[in-house]
């Protein structure tokens, strides 16, 4: 097995172990294992996005925001933004979450009751 094959094997092994830990509700272990993947892959959108999700589930919101920001730098996708907004709301900073939402998605006018009827 060459170095590339070994790295791929370890990544898949760690990913599966992390998923199993997550399925048991052990988010601390899942993130700990997932960080082994991060040690070798600092350019993968999916790796950072998953790390953000696991940190969020663990309640480590500031750490999750950092992972989501890394994912956002790699791909200008909505998923990391949604993750950041969820973390901000969990931290009680709804104003920052609303501001981020408006900067990304634009300001939306509230629907009046008569228009919705």
N, C-alpha and C positions, 0 to 999 in steps of 0.2 A: 504494500500500500504506500503510495507516494504521499508527500506532504499535503497536497491539495485534496486528495481523497480522504486522508485522515482528518483534515480540517472539516470537510463536508460531513463526514461520519459523526464527528463530535458535535457539530452544530445540530444535526438532526437528532442525535441522542439527547442533547441538552434541551432542545425544543420539546421533544416528547416528554421528558422528565418534568419540565416546567408545566406543560399542559396537564399532566397527571396530578401534580401538586395543586394546581388551580382547581381542577375538578373536585378535589377533596376539600376545597375551601382554605387550603394552606397557602395564602397569598405571599406570606413572608418567604417561604421555601421556594415558591414558584419564581419570585423575583430574584432571589439569591441565585438560583440555577440560571435564570435568564441573563443575569449579569455576566455569566461565563461566556455567553454568546457575544455580548457587547464588548467584552475584552478583546475579541478578535475581529469584530465587525462594527466599525464606527461610521459606516456609510449607508447602512440599510434602513430605509424608511420603515419597513415592517418590523424590524428589530426594535427601533426606538418607539414606534407606536405601541407595540405590545408591552414594552417596559413601562410606558406611561399608563397603560390600562392596569397593569398589575400594581403599580405604585398607588394608583387611584383606589383600587379595590382594597388595598392595605390601609388606606387612610393617610398615606404619605403624600399629601396634595402638593406641597412645594416641590418635592422630588419629581412627582408626576408631571408638573408643569415644565420642568427642565427637560424631561424626556420628550414631551409633546412639542416643545420648542425646537428640539433637534430634528424631530420628524418633519416639522413644518419648514425648516431650512432646506431639507432634502427634497420635499415635494410640496408644492403650494396646493394642498388638498384640504378639504373641509374637516376631515376626521380629527387631525390634531387640534384644530381650532375648537371643535366641539368638546374635545377632551379638556382643553384649557378652561373653557367656559364652565364645564362641570366642576372642575377643581375650584375655580373662583367662587362659584355658588356654594360649594361645600365649605369653603373657608369663610363664608358669610360676606364676601365682597361682590354683591350683586350689581353694584354700580359699575365695577370694572368689567364684569361679565357682559353687562348691557352695552357698555362702550365698545368692547371688542366685537360684539355681535353687530353693532351698528357700523363699525369700521369695515367689517368684512361683508356683511350682507345688505347694508344700506338701512336707512331709517324707514320703518314701515308705519303708515298711518293706522291708528286703531280703527277697527271696524265698528261702526255705530250699530246700536241695537236695531234701528229701523232698516238699515241696509242688510243686516244679517237675517231679518225675518222673511 
